[in-house]
Amino acid sequence: MQRYDLRHLGDNFYDRMIEIMGETKEGEVSIFMFEIGDFSPVQKSADVIKEAGYELMNSLKFNEADWSIVVKNSKGAES
C-alpha cells in the first residue's frame, strides 16, 4: 500500500491519479490525498476511478481542506 499526496496539483490531479493506478499491480491498494475545495473533486474522483475500472474502497475527509480516497486495482478481477 502506497500513499500519494496530490494536493499540490489542485483540481488537476485526476490524470496523475489514473497514471499511478496504471502502474500498480492487480490487487494493490493506493491512498490518494487531494484538496476538496467546493467538494466537487470528491464525486469526480469517484467517477474517474469507476470509469477507469478500479475499485473505490473508502473516501473520507482528512482534515478541513483535504480528502483521502483508498483505491484498489481490481482490473481483471471478477465483479
TORDO-837775 format. One record per residue (C-alpha): residue in three letters; x, y, z. Coordinates in pm, 1 decimal. Each point is the difference from the previous one (the first is absolute). Example, Ala and Ser with C-alpha at 12.3 -4.5 7.8 and 13.67 -1.06 7.14 Angstrom:
<recs>
@res->ALA	px->1230.0	py->-450.0	pz->780.0
@res->SER	px->137.0	py->344.0	pz->-66.0
</recs>
This chain:
<recs>
@res->MET	px->0.0	py->0.0	pz->0.0
@res->GLN	px->133.5	py->339.7	pz->-100.9
@res->ARG	px->-120.5	py->348.1	pz->88.2
@res->TYR	px->12.7	py->274.3	pz->-262.3
@res->ASP	px->-33.4	py->367.5	pz->85.9
@res->LEU	px->-160.2	py->172.8	pz->-297.9
@res->ARG	px->-96.7	py->318.2	pz->185.3
@res->HIS	px->262.4	py->203.7	pz->-186.2
@res->LEU	px->-187.5	py->-67.0	pz->-327.3
@res->GLY	px->-315.3	py->179.6	pz->114.1
@res->ASP	px->-299.7	py->-106.7	pz->-210.7
@res->ASN	px->224.4	py->-150.9	pz->-268.5
@res->PHE	px->85.3	py->-325.9	pz->177.0
@res->TYR	px->-227.0	py->-243.2	pz->-186.1
@res->ASP	px->238.5	py->-88.5	pz->-282.5
@res->ARG	px->287.7	py->-51.5	pz->242.5
@res->MET	px->-216.3	py->-218.9	pz->223.3
@res->ILE	px->-95.6	py->-224.5	pz->-293.9
@res->GLU	px->362.8	py->-4.4	pz->-119.5
@res->ILE	px->111.4	py->-123.5	pz->343.5
@res->MET	px->-274.3	py->-263.1	pz->9.1
@res->GLY	px->113.6	py->-122.9	pz->-340.9
@res->GLU	px->341.4	py->-71.3	pz->153.3
@res->THR	px->-140.4	py->-210.0	pz->286.3
@res->LYS	px->-39.8	py->-375.7	pz->-0.5
@res->GLU	px->-336.5	py->-170.6	pz->5.8
@res->GLY	px->-125.3	py->-14.1	pz->358.8
@res->GLU	px->226.6	py->283.7	pz->117.2
@res->VAL	px->-154.4	py->279.4	pz->207.5
@res->SER	px->95.1	py->367.7	pz->-22.9
@res->ILE	px->-96.5	py->299.8	pz->211.4
@res->PHE	px->-36.0	py->340.1	pz->-165.2
@res->MET	px->-23.4	py->336.5	pz->175.1
@res->PHE	px->-137.5	py->305.7	pz->-179.4
@res->GLU	px->-151.2	py->340.7	pz->77.4
@res->ILE	px->-378.8	py->5.8	pz->16.8
@res->GLY	px->-79.0	py->367.6	pz->-66.5
@res->ASP	px->-372.1	py->3.2	pz->-84.6
@res->PHE	px->-32.7	py->-379.2	pz->44.0
@res->SER	px->-49.9	py->-61.2	pz->-373.0
@res->PRO	px->337.9	py->-184.8	pz->-19.4
@res->VAL	px->-138.6	py->-258.7	pz->242.8
@res->GLN	px->-272.3	py->-120.3	pz->-237.2
@res->LYS	px->213.1	py->49.9	pz->-309.6
@res->SER	px->284.1	py->-210.5	pz->145.2
@res->ALA	px->-246.9	py->-281.4	pz->73.3
@res->ASP	px->-136.8	py->22.6	pz->-353.5
@res->VAL	px->348.4	py->1.8	pz->-156.9
@res->ILE	px->107.1	py->-304.1	pz->204.4
@res->LYS	px->-313.9	py->-193.4	pz->-96.2
@res->GLU	px->27.9	py->90.3	pz->-369.2
@res->ALA	px->363.1	py->-119.0	pz->-1.6
@res->GLY	px->-107.2	py->-337.5	pz->141.8
@res->TYR	px->148.8	py->32.0	pz->347.1
@res->GLU	px->-176.3	py->-54.8	pz->332.8
@res->LEU	px->-58.8	py->288.5	pz->240.1
@res->MET	px->30.6	py->-159.3	pz->343.0
@res->ASN	px->-27.5	py->306.4	pz->224.3
@res->SER	px->-44.5	py->375.1	pz->-25.2
@res->LEU	px->34.5	py->228.7	pz->299.1
@res->LYS	px->71.1	py->350.2	pz->112.1
@res->PHE	px->361.5	py->18.5	pz->117.8
@res->ASN	px->-18.6	py->348.6	pz->152.6
@res->GLU	px->-174.8	py->332.3	pz->-75.3
@res->ALA	px->159.1	py->40.0	pz->-345.6
@res->ASP	px->99.2	py->-348.4	pz->-112.3
@res->TRP	px->-162.3	py->-327.7	pz->-96.2
@res->SER	px->140.6	py->-350.0	pz->-31.4
@res->ILE	px->-118.0	py->-295.3	pz->-203.3
@res->VAL	px->108.0	py->-361.2	pz->9.6
@res->VAL	px->6.0	py->-169.7	pz->-338.8
@res->LYS	px->60.5	py->-364.1	pz->-90.4
@res->ASN	px->127.8	py->-114.1	pz->-335.7
@res->SER	px->-263.1	py->-262.5	pz->-63.9
@res->LYS	px->37.6	py->-11.9	pz->-378.1
@res->GLY	px->-33.6	py->-353.3	pz->-118.9
@res->ALA	px->-180.1	py->-106.3	pz->317.0
@res->GLU	px->-355.4	py->-126.2	pz->-34.6
@res->SER	px->-269.4	py->232.4	pz->127.7
</recs>
